[in-house]
Amino acid sequence: MAVDHRKALELAREGQWHASHEIVQVGSDDFSSLIHAYLHRVEGDVSNAAYWYQRAGEPVCSLSVEQELENLFEREANNRRD
């Protein structure tokens, strides 16, 4: 099942955590896991976030959550161009 990463990020930006989470939790790809990690970080669930960063093959993010979200948008745009 293809995950609409852009929609998940837009919902996250709008503060619609649950709607964004519903989109990415069905994805098994690395980028879905990375967005999933970000969402749990926003939620304050650091241990769950760490699990999802690991699933994505990425270190736990040390940026602010605002910076991380912008970074995720940039990566999503680059992925669409590839």
Sine and cosine of phi, psi and omega as CSV:
sin_phi,cos_phi,sin_psi,cos_psi,sin_omega,cos_omega
0.00,0.00,0.80,-0.60,0.02,-1.00
-0.97,0.25,0.71,-0.70,0.00,-1.00
-0.98,-0.18,0.72,-0.70,0.04,-1.00
-1.00,0.09,1.00,0.09,-0.04,-1.00
-0.86,0.50,-0.66,0.75,-0.02,-1.00
-0.86,0.51,-0.71,0.70,0.00,-1.00
-0.89,0.45,-0.68,0.74,0.02,-1.00
-0.87,0.49,-0.66,0.75,0.01,-1.00
-0.93,0.36,-0.65,0.76,0.03,-1.00
-0.89,0.46,-0.67,0.74,0.04,-1.00
-0.90,0.43,-0.64,0.77,0.04,-1.00
-0.88,0.47,-0.69,0.73,0.01,-1.00
-0.87,0.49,-0.57,0.82,0.00,-1.00
-0.99,0.15,0.00,1.00,0.00,-1.00
0.99,0.15,0.26,0.97,0.00,-1.00
-1.00,-0.08,0.95,0.32,-0.10,-0.99
-0.84,0.55,-0.78,0.63,-0.08,-1.00
-0.89,0.46,-0.68,0.73,0.00,-1.00
-0.90,0.43,-0.66,0.75,0.04,-1.00
-0.90,0.43,-0.68,0.73,0.00,-1.00
-0.88,0.48,-0.65,0.76,0.02,-1.00
-0.86,0.51,-0.60,0.80,0.00,-1.00
-0.93,0.37,-0.77,0.64,-0.13,-0.99
-0.99,0.17,-0.37,0.93,-0.06,-1.00
-0.93,0.36,-0.28,0.96,0.04,-1.00
-1.00,0.02,-0.19,0.98,-0.03,-1.00
-0.99,0.11,0.58,-0.82,0.05,-1.00
-0.92,-0.40,0.06,1.00,-0.01,-1.00
-0.99,0.13,0.31,-0.95,-0.06,-1.00
-0.88,0.47,-0.63,0.78,-0.05,-1.00
-0.94,0.35,-0.59,0.80,0.10,-0.99
-0.88,0.48,-0.66,0.75,0.03,-1.00
-0.90,0.44,-0.61,0.80,0.01,-1.00
-0.92,0.39,-0.68,0.73,0.07,-1.00
-0.91,0.42,-0.64,0.77,0.03,-1.00
-0.85,0.52,-0.70,0.72,0.04,-1.00
-0.87,0.50,-0.73,0.68,0.02,-1.00
-0.84,0.54,-0.72,0.70,-0.03,-1.00
-0.88,0.48,-0.66,0.75,0.02,-1.00
-0.94,0.33,-0.51,0.86,0.09,-1.00
-0.91,0.42,-0.70,0.71,0.05,-1.00
-0.86,0.51,-0.65,0.76,-0.02,-1.00
-0.92,0.39,-0.35,0.93,-0.04,-1.00
1.00,-0.08,0.13,0.99,0.01,-1.00
-1.00,-0.06,0.99,0.17,-0.13,-0.99
-0.90,0.44,-0.65,0.76,-0.03,-1.00
-0.93,0.38,-0.63,0.78,0.05,-1.00
-0.92,0.38,-0.65,0.76,0.06,-1.00
-0.86,0.51,-0.70,0.71,0.00,-1.00
-0.86,0.51,-0.64,0.77,0.05,-1.00
-0.86,0.52,-0.72,0.69,-0.05,-1.00
-0.95,0.31,-0.55,0.84,0.12,-0.99
-0.88,0.47,-0.68,0.74,0.02,-1.00
-0.88,0.48,-0.70,0.72,0.03,-1.00
-0.86,0.50,-0.55,0.84,0.00,-1.00
-0.98,0.18,-0.16,0.99,-0.03,-1.00
0.97,0.25,0.49,0.87,-0.06,-1.00
-0.81,-0.58,0.47,-0.88,0.12,-0.99
-0.95,0.30,0.36,-0.93,0.08,-1.00
-0.87,0.50,0.74,-0.68,-0.08,-1.00
-0.95,0.32,0.68,-0.74,0.02,-1.00
-0.95,-0.31,0.02,1.00,0.06,-1.00
-0.96,0.28,0.26,-0.97,0.17,-0.99
-0.91,0.42,0.36,-0.93,0.01,-1.00
-0.90,0.44,-0.52,0.85,0.05,-1.00
-0.91,0.41,-0.69,0.72,0.03,-1.00
-0.92,0.40,-0.63,0.77,0.01,-1.00
-0.89,0.46,-0.67,0.74,0.02,-1.00
-0.88,0.47,-0.68,0.73,0.04,-1.00
-0.89,0.46,-0.65,0.76,0.05,-1.00
-0.88,0.47,-0.66,0.75,0.02,-1.00
-0.90,0.43,-0.65,0.76,0.06,-1.00
-0.88,0.48,-0.68,0.73,0.02,-1.00
-0.89,0.45,-0.69,0.72,0.01,-1.00
-0.90,0.43,-0.63,0.77,0.02,-1.00
-0.89,0.45,-0.68,0.73,0.02,-1.00
-0.90,0.45,-0.66,0.75,0.04,-1.00
-0.91,0.42,-0.62,0.79,0.03,-1.00
-0.90,0.44,-0.60,0.80,0.01,-1.00
-0.93,0.38,-0.52,0.85,-0.01,-1.00
-0.97,0.25,-0.45,0.89,-0.04,-1.00
-0.95,0.32,0.00,0.00,0.00,0.00
